[in-house]
């Protein structure tokens, strides 16, 4: 039985790109627009027959109720990942 401690993981090499920070307000605004506009467009077109008889407030409520989870849980994490890969690639 050995009392040797496992070796710590090697530190990142000096040539490694620094981690990408959080998005700026402008980047976040662009990412949200890129996620929201197509989502609302697709939902509007797909649900048009069911939404046609609803008033504008009710129609907006239905669309927002569907679009927000799609954007927050589905699209924004992917856009954040794409942004990090893009910026990390540019830094190297």
C-alpha positions in Angstrom: 0.0 0.0 0.0 1.5 3.3 -1.0 1.0 6.7 0.7 1.8 8.6 -2.4 -0.6 11.3 -3.3 -1.9 11.5 -6.8 -0.1 14.2 -8.9 -2.1 17.4 -9.4 -3.4 18.1 -12.8 -0.9 20.1 -14.9 -1.6 23.8 -15.0 -2.7 25.3 -18.2 0.1 26.0 -20.5 1.2 29.6 -20.9 0.2 29.4 -24.6 -3.4 28.5 -23.8 -5.9 31.2 -24.5 -7.4 32.9 -21.5 -10.9 31.9 -20.5 -13.7 33.8 -22.3 -15.6 36.1 -19.9 -19.3 36.8 -19.9 -20.9 38.5 -22.9 -21.0 42.3 -23.1 -24.4 44.0 -23.2 -24.2 44.3 -26.9 -23.2 40.6 -27.4 -26.0 39.5 -25.1 -28.6 41.7 -26.9 -27.5 40.2 -30.3 -27.7 36.7 -28.9 -31.2 37.3 -27.5 -32.4 38.7 -30.8 -30.9 35.8 -32.8 -32.8 33.4 -30.5 -36.1 35.3 -30.1 -36.9 36.5 -33.6 -36.7 33.1 -35.3 -38.5 31.4 -32.4 -41.4 33.8 -32.5 -41.6 33.7 -36.3 -41.7 29.9 -36.3 -44.3 29.8 -33.5 -46.4 32.4 -35.2 -46.4 30.5 -38.5 -46.9 27.1 -36.9 -49.7 28.2 -34.5 -51.4 30.7 -36.8 -54.6 28.6 -37.3 -55.1 28.3 -33.5 -54.1 31.9 -32.7 -56.1 33.6 -35.4 -59.2 34.0 -33.3 -57.4 35.3 -30.2 -56.9 38.9 -29.3 -53.5 40.5 -29.5 -52.8 40.3 -25.7 -53.9 36.6 -25.4 -51.9 35.7 -28.6 -48.8 37.5 -27.2 -49.3 35.7 -23.8 -49.5 32.3 -25.6 -46.4 33.0 -27.8 -44.3 34.3 -24.9 -45.3 31.4 -22.7 -44.0 29.0 -25.4 -41.0 31.1 -26.6 -39.4 32.0 -23.3 -38.5 28.4 -22.2 -37.4 27.5 -25.7 -35.1 30.5 -25.8 -33.8 30.3 -22.2 -33.3 26.5 -21.9 -32.8 25.5 -25.5 -31.2 28.3 -27.6 -29.3 30.6 -25.2 -27.0 27.8 -23.8 -26.2 26.8 -27.4 -25.5 30.4 -28.4 -23.3 30.9 -25.3 -21.3 27.8 -26.4 -21.0 29.1 -29.9 -19.8 32.5 -28.7 -17.2 31.0 -26.4 -15.9 28.7 -29.2 -15.8 31.6 -31.6 -14.0 34.0 -29.3 -11.6 31.3 -28.1 -10.8 30.4 -31.7 -10.1 34.1 -32.5 -7.8 34.4 -29.5 -5.5 31.5 -30.6 
